[in-house]
Amino acid sequence: MTDTFSPVLKLADLPPGSKKVVKLDGKPVLLCNYKDRIFAVSNICSHQYKLLHGGRVRHGKITCPVHGARFDLATGEALDLPATEPIETYDVRVEGDDIEVSL
């Protein structure tokens, strides 16, 4: 099976330390530029399906702004209660000036 990557955003539109939500195949995907690495995760918390884009990114993790659960940006692993289930993560690559994500 071959991964299909789709361009979702220009690299210049996601400066270091920033995050942005894009839609890919109808799914809200949160892009985070953290320490010179681009991560793509679901923008939906696995606990009560709240939006994650308002959460703080620190130490490679995003915190749900509603209940404080943290998720690893690389693996999606739920690190704190009340979340017990991971969030989806997506493969990312930079091709030229484009950030591409594979669902």
Backbone hydrogen bonds, N-H to C=O, Kabsch-Sander energy under -0.5 kcal/mol:
donor,donor_aa,acceptor,acceptor_aa,energy
5,F,3,D,-0.6
6,S,101,V,-2.4
8,V,99,I,-2.9
9,L,99,I,-1.2
11,L,97,D,-3.3
13,D,10,K,-1.6
14,L,11,L,-1.8
17,G,33,N,-2.4
18,S,15,P,-2.0
20,K,31,L,-2.2
22,V,29,V,-2.8
24,L,27,K,-2.3
27,K,24,L,-2.0
29,V,22,V,-3.3
29,V,27,K,-0.7
30,L,41,V,-3.4
31,L,20,K,-3.2
31,L,29,V,-0.6
32,C,39,F,-2.3
33,N,18,S,-2.8
34,Y,32,C,-0.8
34,Y,37,R,-2.6
37,R,34,Y,-0.8
39,F,32,C,-2.7
39,F,37,R,-0.5
40,A,90,Y,-0.5
41,V,30,L,-2.2
42,S,88,E,-2.4
43,N,28,P,-2.1
45,C,43,N,-0.5
45,C,50,K,-3.3
49,Y,45,C,-1.2
52,L,43,N,-2.5
55,G,52,L,-2.9
58,R,56,R,-0.6
58,R,61,K,-2.2
61,K,58,R,-1.5
62,I,71,F,-2.4
63,T,56,R,-1.9
64,C,69,A,-3.5
68,G,64,C,-1.6
71,F,62,I,-2.4
72,D,77,E,-2.1
73,L,60,G,-2.6
76,G,72,D,-2.6
79,L,70,R,-3.3
80,D,70,R,-0.8
83,A,80,D,-0.9
87,I,76,G,-2.2
90,Y,40,A,-2.6
91,D,102,S,-0.8
93,R,100,E,-2.3
95,E,93,R,-0.6
95,E,98,D,-2.4
96,G,94,V,-0.6
98,D,95,E,-2.2
99,I,9,L,-3.5
100,E,93,R,-3.2
100,E,98,D,-0.6
101,V,6,S,-2.4
102,S,91,D,-2.3
103,L,4,T,-0.6
103,L,101,V,-0.5
